[in-house]
Amino acid sequence: MNSVWQQVTLSNLRFYQWRGASYLYRVVGLLQAWRRGSWLLQWAEPLGALLVAIVFALAPFVSTALIGVLLIACAGFWLLLTVSDERERPQVTPIHLLVLLYWSIATVATAMSPVKVAARQGLVKLTLYLLLFALMARVLRSTRLRSWVIGVFLHISLIVSVYGIRQWFFGAEALATWTDTNSAAADLTRVYSYLGNPNLLAGYLIPAVALSLAAVFAWTRWLPKALALTMFVVNSACLVLTFSRGGWIGFVACLFIFSVLVVYWYSIQLPEKWRSWAMPAMLGSCAAVIILAVLFVEPVRVRVASIFAGREDSSNNFRMNVWAAVIDMIRDRPIIGIGSGNDAFNKIYPLYQRPKYTALSAYSIFLEVAVETGFIGLFCFLWLLVVTVNRGVQLINRLRTLRNPQGFWLIAAIATMAGMLSHGLVDTVWYRPQVSTVWWLMVAIIASYYLPPQSGSPSGSHAIYSPSR
């Protein structure tokens, strides 16, 4: 059974064998000689980290068009590094392989799409996100650069959250109908900060909450720890004040997974008689906090109750009608889908929509993946999730043994993925660039920690990349 699991999670792949026979891999290193003489590319990784940091520093404040320009710059820089790299330097992991497979499926879906021009635009956007992942997975191998990029994101998210909390105190005009006008929560102020939408803000803050909490453990000095704790409190408060039900679900899922992994991390340091009680105590505490919040905080109680109101809540009713139409779309093209992107979706969805229920997306990540790339793409996406989380847990176990605090970034990445996917069950803010870039940051963090097995290494073993700091 263990052997089957290793095959499923690609634990035994040896990429040095593939590199030796691949014609595609021969592109790597074509400009090695030029790079050796280039003064600028002596700073290749720091420059790559700077480009990535600029993306996260500007994303909440600028237009999607400018974010696209920055992503093109990141893609071009990754390509430059790849063609000028040392051929012997391993860069590929099982996560990269499945990302490439998913992109290939999306490319086939675009080629077979009934709206090829619109799907082509979506494929370009997807390609830019995946190349950003490739660049981040490379530069984040440095412990110093990883912490620096995460620090930039956390400081920017703090600015976003402070402005959101300011909106709560001083009021914010609702830019759209975000709450059922007939519900008891109709008069609530839902903050949206610089992102213009409370659901989008909630999706953006889920990784900020997890990373700021991880920073409390990973940052070594007391002043940075105090700053990290402040970030966690402010980010959490702002996320709650979005009153995004999907965001709350993601928030709870994120903190739950984070708590489970932290208890697992410290369990080896507990006395033997306490270890068996650590996890039940944590689960009980989480349940008690949620129950008390629902019982005694009226706005929370009203919003949670609306989740179970079915079609009586206008937002629920809207989503149910959109989901029904999307399921019909999937039924007609179940194998390979309609092609990538919201432009392709907007071309096809009107043929299936219920009267008066227009939509820009499927309002569910998993339905969106299925409608864009069919069940083949959905299977590949789920496979990517399994391999990524499995690798992350394996690396957490090794770093826990070494008591290396860098393992808390892995805990945050896995917790964030759980939170964003839970939020994504009922929304598709995951596809907005402010959120999608952070999602691929989480995947890149996990991919950056390890290298594929090398020739002569034990089956299934992986080295943790630990460059000088």
Secondary structure, DSSP 8 states (H G I E B T S, - for coil): -HHHHHHHTTTT--HHHHHHH-SGGGGTTTTHHHHHT-SGGGGHHHHHHHHHHHHHHHTTTS-HHHHHHHHHHHHHHHHHHHHTS-TTS----HHHHHHHHHHHHHHHHHHT-TTHHHHHHHHHHHHHHHHHHHHHHHHTTSHHHHHHHHHHHHHHHHHHHHHHHHHHHH----SS--S-TTSTTTT-----GGGT-HHHHHHHHHHHHHHHHHHHHH--SHHHHHHHHHHHHHHHHHHHHTT-HHHHHHHHHHHHHHHHHHHHHHHTTS-HHHHHHHHHHHHHHHHHHHHHHHHH-HHHHHHHHHHTSGGGSHHHHHHHHHHHHHHHHHHHSTTT-S-SSHHHHHHHGGGT--TT---SS-SSHHHHHHHHHHHHHHHHHHHHHHHHHHHHHHHHHHHHHHT-TTHHHHHHHHHHHHHHHHHHTS--GGGSHHHHHHHHHHHHHHHTTEE---TTS-TT--EE-----
